[in-house]
Each structure stands twice: as C-alpha cells, then as structure tokens.
Amino acid sequence: MKRQIVITFHSTHSAMAAEDIFKELKLDFELIPTPREISAECGFALLVRGMDTTEIKPICNKNQIKYDNIYLIKFTDGGKEYEKSN
C-alpha cells in the first residue's frame, strides 16, 4: 500500500492555494474534508499519496505553502490512525 499523508491548513484559502501548486507539480493528491480526529480548524485538507513527510515539507517550504500540520496515515485493524509529523 502506498503511503498517505494528510496536510491540514488554517484556512480554506491556504488549502486551495496549496491545491493549485500541487496540481502544477502533478502530484498524486486530492482535496478532502479535514478528518475531525485531527483538526477542526479548516474544513479542507490535502490527501497526498505515495510520498513521505520528508518529501512534502521541502515542497511546501519552497512554494511558500502555509500549512498547519502534516500527518502520516497509519492503517490499523480498526481503521486509521493519524501520526503527526515533527
């Protein structure tokens, strides 16, 4: 299974700006409702597939993407767990 990362944002504007940049970079992602288990701040997050947090952070920094947090999704027998990246 490919790795999956969730990026959360402080605002819808930031999430949509990140979406535009990720489209330009042709990354495997989608705009999703923010999982309530990790944030109630903004209604949207990016779900990124096939990348690690160590790859995502430099892309965000280089493109001045203002994100809140980055989470690695861990799949368990009971569902999903979100591990916050340092």
Rosetta constraint file for C-alpha pairs under 8 A:
AtomPair CA 2 CA 49 HARMONIC 6.44 0.50
AtomPair CA 2 CA 50 HARMONIC 5.01 0.50
AtomPair CA 2 CA 51 HARMONIC 7.96 0.50
AtomPair CA 3 CA 49 HARMONIC 5.79 0.50
AtomPair CA 3 CA 50 HARMONIC 4.89 0.50
AtomPair CA 3 CA 51 HARMONIC 6.07 0.50
AtomPair CA 3 CA 52 HARMONIC 6.79 0.50
AtomPair CA 3 CA 72 HARMONIC 7.70 0.50
AtomPair CA 3 CA 73 HARMONIC 7.47 0.50
AtomPair CA 4 CA 47 HARMONIC 6.75 0.50
AtomPair CA 4 CA 48 HARMONIC 5.61 0.50
AtomPair CA 4 CA 49 HARMONIC 4.57 0.50
AtomPair CA 4 CA 50 HARMONIC 6.22 0.50
AtomPair CA 4 CA 51 HARMONIC 6.90 0.50
AtomPair CA 4 CA 52 HARMONIC 7.73 0.50
AtomPair CA 4 CA 72 HARMONIC 6.22 0.50
AtomPair CA 4 CA 73 HARMONIC 5.61 0.50
AtomPair CA 5 CA 46 HARMONIC 7.95 0.50
AtomPair CA 5 CA 47 HARMONIC 5.68 0.50
AtomPair CA 5 CA 48 HARMONIC 5.02 0.50
AtomPair CA 5 CA 49 HARMONIC 6.44 0.50
AtomPair CA 5 CA 51 HARMONIC 7.28 0.50
AtomPair CA 5 CA 52 HARMONIC 7.14 0.50
AtomPair CA 5 CA 53 HARMONIC 7.06 0.50
AtomPair CA 5 CA 70 HARMONIC 6.86 0.50
AtomPair CA 5 CA 71 HARMONIC 5.54 0.50
AtomPair CA 5 CA 72 HARMONIC 4.69 0.50
AtomPair CA 5 CA 73 HARMONIC 5.86 0.50
AtomPair CA 6 CA 45 HARMONIC 6.54 0.50
AtomPair CA 6 CA 46 HARMONIC 5.57 0.50
AtomPair CA 6 CA 47 HARMONIC 4.64 0.50
AtomPair CA 6 CA 48 HARMONIC 6.28 0.50
AtomPair CA 6 CA 70 HARMONIC 5.77 0.50
AtomPair CA 6 CA 71 HARMONIC 5.09 0.50
AtomPair CA 6 CA 72 HARMONIC 6.53 0.50
AtomPair CA 6 CA 73 HARMONIC 7.19 0.50
AtomPair CA 7 CA 45 HARMONIC 5.53 0.50
AtomPair CA 7 CA 46 HARMONIC 5.13 0.50
AtomPair CA 7 CA 47 HARMONIC 6.62 0.50
AtomPair CA 7 CA 48 HARMONIC 7.82 0.50
AtomPair CA 7 CA 67 HARMONIC 6.79 0.50
AtomPair CA 7 CA 68 HARMONIC 7.34 0.50
AtomPair CA 7 CA 69 HARMONIC 5.86 0.50
AtomPair CA 7 CA 70 HARMONIC 4.53 0.50
AtomPair CA 7 CA 71 HARMONIC 6.38 0.50
AtomPair CA 8 CA 15 HARMONIC 7.62 0.50
AtomPair CA 8 CA 34 HARMONIC 6.97 0.50
AtomPair CA 8 CA 39 HARMONIC 7.49 0.50
AtomPair CA 8 CA 42 HARMONIC 7.42 0.50
AtomPair CA 8 CA 44 HARMONIC 7.19 0.50
AtomPair CA 8 CA 45 HARMONIC 4.79 0.50
AtomPair CA 8 CA 46 HARMONIC 6.84 0.50
AtomPair CA 8 CA 67 HARMONIC 5.94 0.50
AtomPair CA 8 CA 68 HARMONIC 5.22 0.50
AtomPair CA 8 CA 69 HARMONIC 5.29 0.50
AtomPair CA 8 CA 70 HARMONIC 6.41 0.50
AtomPair CA 9 CA 14 HARMONIC 6.27 0.50
AtomPair CA 9 CA 15 HARMONIC 5.88 0.50
AtomPair CA 9 CA 41 HARMONIC 7.30 0.50
AtomPair CA 9 CA 42 HARMONIC 6.03 0.50
AtomPair CA 9 CA 44 HARMONIC 7.33 0.50
AtomPair CA 9 CA 45 HARMONIC 6.50 0.50
AtomPair CA 9 CA 66 HARMONIC 7.03 0.50
AtomPair CA 9 CA 67 HARMONIC 4.59 0.50
AtomPair CA 9 CA 68 HARMONIC 4.56 0.50
AtomPair CA 9 CA 69 HARMONIC 7.05 0.50
AtomPair CA 10 CA 14 HARMONIC 7.02 0.50
AtomPair CA 10 CA 41 HARMONIC 5.79 0.50
AtomPair CA 10 CA 42 HARMONIC 5.51 0.50
AtomPair CA 10 CA 67 HARMONIC 6.83 0.50
AtomPair CA 10 CA 68 HARMONIC 5.86 0.50
AtomPair CA 11 CA 15 HARMONIC 6.50 0.50
AtomPair CA 11 CA 41 HARMONIC 7.37 0.50
AtomPair CA 11 CA 42 HARMONIC 5.23 0.50
AtomPair CA 11 CA 43 HARMONIC 7.89 0.50
AtomPair CA 12 CA 16 HARMONIC 6.17 0.50
AtomPair CA 12 CA 42 HARMONIC 6.13 0.50
AtomPair CA 12 CA 43 HARMONIC 6.82 0.50
AtomPair CA 12 CA 44 HARMONIC 6.26 0.50
AtomPair CA 13 CA 17 HARMONIC 6.13 0.50
AtomPair CA 14 CA 18 HARMONIC 6.16 0.50
AtomPair CA 14 CA 65 HARMONIC 7.18 0.50
AtomPair CA 14 CA 66 HARMONIC 6.15 0.50
AtomPair CA 14 CA 67 HARMONIC 7.16 0.50
AtomPair CA 15 CA 19 HARMONIC 6.19 0.50
AtomPair CA 15 CA 44 HARMONIC 6.33 0.50
AtomPair CA 15 CA 45 HARMONIC 6.26 0.50
AtomPair CA 15 CA 46 HARMONIC 7.23 0.50
AtomPair CA 15 CA 67 HARMONIC 7.75 0.50
AtomPair CA 16 CA 20 HARMONIC 6.37 0.50
AtomPair CA 17 CA 21 HARMONIC 6.55 0.50
AtomPair CA 17 CA 65 HARMONIC 7.50 0.50
AtomPair CA 18 CA 22 HARMONIC 6.11 0.50
AtomPair CA 18 CA 65 HARMONIC 5.91 0.50
AtomPair CA 19 CA 23 HARMONIC 6.13 0.50
AtomPair CA 19 CA 30 HARMONIC 7.87 0.50
AtomPair CA 19 CA 31 HARMONIC 6.98 0.50
AtomPair CA 19 CA 46 HARMONIC 7.36 0.50
AtomPair CA 20 CA 24 HARMONIC 6.38 0.50
AtomPair CA 21 CA 25 HARMONIC 6.29 0.50
AtomPair CA 21 CA 63 HARMONIC 7.57 0.50
AtomPair CA 22 CA 26 HARMONIC 6.12 0.50
AtomPair CA 22 CA 27 HARMONIC 5.61 0.50
AtomPair CA 22 CA 29 HARMONIC 7.53 0.50
AtomPair CA 23 CA 27 HARMONIC 6.39 0.50
AtomPair CA 27 CA 48 HARMONIC 7.63 0.50
AtomPair CA 28 CA 48 HARMONIC 5.96 0.50
AtomPair CA 28 CA 49 HARMONIC 5.50 0.50
AtomPair CA 28 CA 50 HARMONIC 7.23 0.50
AtomPair CA 29 CA 46 HARMONIC 6.58 0.50
AtomPair CA 29 CA 47 HARMONIC 5.36 0.50
AtomPair CA 29 CA 48 HARMONIC 4.23 0.50
AtomPair CA 29 CA 49 HARMONIC 5.88 0.50
AtomPair CA 30 CA 46 HARMONIC 5.71 0.50
AtomPair CA 30 CA 47 HARMONIC 5.36 0.50
AtomPair CA 30 CA 48 HARMONIC 6.73 0.50
AtomPair CA 31 CA 44 HARMONIC 6.63 0.50
AtomPair CA 31 CA 45 HARMONIC 5.84 0.50
AtomPair CA 31 CA 46 HARMONIC 4.71 0.50
AtomPair CA 31 CA 47 HARMONIC 6.37 0.50
AtomPair CA 32 CA 44 HARMONIC 5.65 0.50
AtomPair CA 32 CA 45 HARMONIC 5.38 0.50
AtomPair CA 32 CA 46 HARMONIC 5.94 0.50
AtomPair CA 32 CA 47 HARMONIC 6.58 0.50
AtomPair CA 33 CA 43 HARMONIC 5.57 0.50
AtomPair CA 33 CA 44 HARMONIC 4.60 0.50
AtomPair CA 33 CA 45 HARMONIC 6.00 0.50
AtomPair CA 34 CA 38 HARMONIC 7.65 0.50
AtomPair CA 34 CA 39 HARMONIC 6.71 0.50
AtomPair CA 34 CA 40 HARMONIC 7.48 0.50
AtomPair CA 34 CA 42 HARMONIC 6.96 0.50
AtomPair CA 34 CA 43 HARMONIC 5.35 0.50
AtomPair CA 34 CA 44 HARMONIC 4.86 0.50
AtomPair CA 34 CA 45 HARMONIC 4.95 0.50
AtomPair CA 35 CA 39 HARMONIC 6.61 0.50
AtomPair CA 36 CA 40 HARMONIC 5.86 0.50
AtomPair CA 38 CA 82 HARMONIC 7.22 0.50
AtomPair CA 51 CA 55 HARMONIC 6.35 0.50
AtomPair CA 51 CA 56 HARMONIC 7.03 0.50
AtomPair CA 52 CA 56 HARMONIC 6.47 0.50
AtomPair CA 52 CA 72 HARMONIC 7.85 0.50
AtomPair CA 53 CA 57 HARMONIC 6.22 0.50
AtomPair CA 53 CA 70 HARMONIC 7.04 0.50
AtomPair CA 53 CA 71 HARMONIC 7.71 0.50
AtomPair CA 53 CA 72 HARMONIC 7.16 0.50
AtomPair CA 53 CA 85 HARMONIC 6.94 0.50
AtomPair CA 54 CA 58 HARMONIC 7.29 0.50
AtomPair CA 55 CA 59 HARMONIC 6.85 0.50
AtomPair CA 56 CA 60 HARMONIC 6.26 0.50
AtomPair CA 57 CA 61 HARMONIC 6.12 0.50
AtomPair CA 58 CA 62 HARMONIC 5.87 0.50
AtomPair CA 59 CA 63 HARMONIC 6.13 0.50
AtomPair CA 60 CA 64 HARMONIC 5.84 0.50
AtomPair CA 60 CA 65 HARMONIC 4.78 0.50
AtomPair CA 60 CA 66 HARMONIC 7.44 0.50
AtomPair CA 60 CA 67 HARMONIC 7.80 0.50
AtomPair CA 61 CA 65 HARMONIC 6.23 0.50
AtomPair CA 69 CA 84 HARMONIC 7.12 0.50
AtomPair CA 69 CA 85 HARMONIC 7.31 0.50
AtomPair CA 70 CA 84 HARMONIC 6.08 0.50
AtomPair CA 70 CA 85 HARMONIC 5.56 0.50
AtomPair CA 71 CA 82 HARMONIC 5.71 0.50
AtomPair CA 71 CA 83 HARMONIC 5.22 0.50
AtomPair CA 71 CA 84 HARMONIC 4.43 0.50
AtomPair CA 71 CA 85 HARMONIC 5.52 0.50
AtomPair CA 72 CA 82 HARMONIC 5.73 0.50
AtomPair CA 72 CA 83 HARMONIC 5.10 0.50
AtomPair CA 72 CA 84 HARMONIC 6.49 0.50
AtomPair CA 72 CA 85 HARMONIC 6.92 0.50
AtomPair CA 73 CA 80 HARMONIC 6.50 0.50
AtomPair CA 73 CA 81 HARMONIC 5.81 0.50
AtomPair CA 73 CA 82 HARMONIC 4.81 0.50
AtomPair CA 73 CA 83 HARMONIC 6.38 0.50
AtomPair CA 74 CA 80 HARMONIC 5.67 0.50
AtomPair CA 74 CA 81 HARMONIC 5.05 0.50
AtomPair CA 74 CA 82 HARMONIC 6.20 0.50
AtomPair CA 74 CA 83 HARMONIC 7.19 0.50
AtomPair CA 75 CA 79 HARMONIC 5.89 0.50
AtomPair CA 75 CA 80 HARMONIC 4.57 0.50
AtomPair CA 75 CA 81 HARMONIC 6.31 0.50
AtomPair CA 76 CA 80 HARMONIC 5.68 0.50
AtomPair CA 76 CA 81 HARMONIC 7.12 0.50
